[in-house]
């Protein structure tokens, strides 16, 4: 994950190491910590010199990229924390640990935990305004409203495992890659679905053009 100013890259590996690489010296990897059993996710906080990681050990860690030190480490749940996403303003960090999606402040304090889903959450993303968070689950995309006054949830169904979730720039559509080799688009206001078929395997990455 790149830093917001594009000068540093946070690097994590399957063996669990967490490190930093500077653009000025791309061959020098500075190891600053690790997750036991392997690191699963890394996300840089917008407009800040901090980033978060999570791993098979179940922990989320917050790192100071300038000092190269760990600021905080906590465990959202029993299961491994396999996905992280920052809100666009950097005020909230979302984590997915097993079936539970939780929201944390920029300093790592718990803000809210949504009710456990029926299946494991495998991917997270915020929409552009930061008012909704999409969660990829087995058989559906759940969209949680993250305003403190109303933590509502809307669901978009499909009978296959959803592997990715991504909001269009204007927020009108949701896209998800599926384990059955399809790519789905939902109109968020009507809930109507359209799809693309013909992929040879699982669709694991989806991105919108600007």
N, C-alpha and C positions, 0 to 999 in steps of 0.2 A: 504494500500500500504506500502510495506517494504522500509526502507531506504536502500541506496546502500550498506552500511556496515553491514546491518542486525541487528543492535542494537535497532532500534526503529520502531514502527508501527504507521502510520497515520490512524486514525479511524474517520469515518464520519457516520452520521445517518439520517434516514428519518425525524427526528424532526429538523435537521439542525445543530446540534453541530459538531464542529471540534475539535479533540483531539489527544493527543500523548500518547503512551504506551511504556515504556522501558522494554527491555527483562529482565533487572535486577530486575524489580518490576512490574510484569505483571498484578497485581491487582490494580495498581494506574493509573487511567486515568486522564491526565492533560488536561482540556478543555482550548483551546486557542482562540476560536472564534466560529462563526456560520454563516449560511446562512438562511435567512428568508424563511419559507415554506418548507425547506428540502434541503439537500445536494444530488447532483446527481452523482458527479464524483470526484475522487482523483487520483493524479499522482505525483510520486516523481521524482524530477529532477536527472538524472544520474550524479554520481560523485559529488554530492553536498548535503548540509544539508538544502535543501529547497524543498518544495512541493507545488503543486497547487490544489485548489478545485474549484468546481463550483456548482451552485444550481438553484432551482426554481426561485429565485429572479433575475436570469439572470446574476449575477456577477461571475467573476473569481477572486479568491484571491490567492496571493502568500505569503507563510508563511516561516519564519525562524525557523527551528526546534530546533536549539541550544538555541536561546533566547526565543522561544515560543511566537513570536510576528508576527503580520501581516506586511508584507513589502509593499504590494500594493493591491488595489482592483479596478477593472474596469469592464465595461459592454460592451461586444462585440456587442450586438444587442438587439432588442426588446424582442425576444423569450428567453426562458430559455436555459442556456448553459448546455447541457446534456452529453457532452463527451469531454475528454481531452487526449492528448497524447504528450509526449516529444520525440524529436528526439534522437537517440542513443548517440550523443555527448553532449546533454543537451543544445544546442545553441538555439533551437526553441521549442516553445510550440504551439501545434495546438488545436483550440477550435471549437466546432460545436454548433452554436446557431441557432436553426431553420434550415433554408435551407442554411445558410452561414457558410463555413469553413474559419477560419482566422489563420494566423501565427503571433506569437509574439516572441520577443526576450526573452532571459532568465530573463531580468529585467522587462518584461511586456510591452514593447513598440511595437506598431503595425509594422509589416513587410510587410504583404500582406493579401488581402482578395480575395478569389476566387469568381467567379460569382455565384449568387444564383442557387442552384440546383432546380430540378422540385419537389422535396419532401424533407422532413425533414431528416437531417443526424443523424443517431442513433448510429454510432460507428466509431472510428478512430484508425489507427495504422500506424506507420512508418515501412518501410522495414529496413533490417539490416544496409545497408550503410547510411540510412537517406536521400536518394535522392528522394524517392517517398513516398506519403502518401495515404493510402487506406481509402475510405469513404463508409460506408454501407448506401444505400438509398432504397427507394421503387422501385423495378424493376431493380436495377443495382448496381454494385460496380464501383465507380469512382476512378481512380488512378491519382493523381496530381503529376506532376514533380515539385519539390520545389527549383530547381536551379534558382537563381535570373535572369539569362539571358533568361530563357524560362519556364514560368509557363504553361506547357501543360497538357492536360487531356486525358486519355484513358478510355473507358467505356466497362464494361463487363455486358451484359444484361441477365436477367431472369425474367419472368413474375410473380414475387412474391416479398414480402417485404424481403430485406436482413437485417438480424439482427446483424450479426457479420462480421468482416473482419480480415484476418490474412495472412501474407506473409510466405511462407516457408523459411527456413534458407538460402537456396541458391538463393532465390529471383525468382525462375522460376515459382512458382505456387501461386495462390490465393485461399484461402478457405473462404467460407461463410456459416453460418447457416441461414436457411430460415424459414419464418413464416408458410410455407406450409408443414413443417416437413421433408424437404430434406436438404442434405449437398452437397454443390457444390464446385468443383475444376476447376479453369481455368488455362490453359497453357498461361502464359503472352505473350509469343512471337507469338503464333498462334491464341490466343483467343478462342481455342476450350474448350468445357465444358464437364465434366463428373460429375456424381452425385451418391449419395447414398440415398436410400429411406427406409421407414419402421419405422421411428421414430414416437412415439405416439403423440408428440406435437411439439411446436416450438423449433428449435435448436438455443439456445441463447448464447452458449459458444463454442469456437473452439480454440484449441491450437495444435501446432506442437511439436513433440519430437525434442530433440537436435541432 
